[in-house]
Amino acid sequence: MLIDFKDEDFENKIKNEELSVIQFSASWCAPCKQLKPVMEKLSEDYKDRANFYITDIENDGINTGSAAGIRGVPTVIVYKRGQEVSRKVGGVPEAHMRNFLKENLYQ
């Protein structure tokens, strides 16, 4: 399940979770809309490894997106206790995102 993320969640949740995955998106972004159902599916597949979030960089995630240096959407970032582990920028097929998550959630 993708959880709606707000900036305050970074301090309250992300910094305290072993692994977190955030999809940074924008309402006008077509690739973001295409990636969302993929991330929904993968969040179910990997729910035992990490919590999955989604946020709009122009709304609820504006400060977190800015702090992370988001330059393009969609961007998916894996965090370990609030520290960035890796990121994937752009709309990618499910197989590529699955491989990215496997590489970063099972280290």
JOHU-V548773 format. One record per residue. OMEGA is omega in degrees with one decimal (NA if undefined). Layout:
OMEGA, OMEGA
//
This chain:
174.6, -179.5, 176.0, -175.3, 173.2, -176.3, -177.8, 178.5, -179.5, 178.9, -173.7, -173.9, -170.0, -179.0, -178.0, -177.7, 178.6, 178.4, 177.6, 177.7, 179.6, 170.9, 174.9, -174.1, 172.2, -175.6, -177.4, -170.8, -179.9, 177.8, 177.1, 179.5, 177.9, -178.2, -175.1, 179.3, 175.6, 179.7, 175.1, -179.0, -178.3, 177.5, 175.4, -179.1, -175.9, -176.9, 178.1, -177.6, -174.0, 169.3, -176.9, -177.4, 172.0, 179.9, 177.1, -176.3, 178.5, -175.5, -173.3, -177.8, -174.0, -178.1, 178.7, 177.7, 178.6, 179.5, -179.9, 179.0, 179.7, -179.8, 179.7, 178.6, -1.7, 170.9, 177.4, 179.9, 173.7, 178.3, 171.4, -176.9, 174.9, 179.0, 179.6, 176.9, -177.7, 176.4, 176.6, -177.7, 175.4, 176.7, -179.0, 176.8, -178.7, -178.1, 178.4, 179.7, 178.3, 178.6, 177.5, -179.4, 178.0, -179.6, -172.1, -179.8, -178.1, 179.1, NA
//
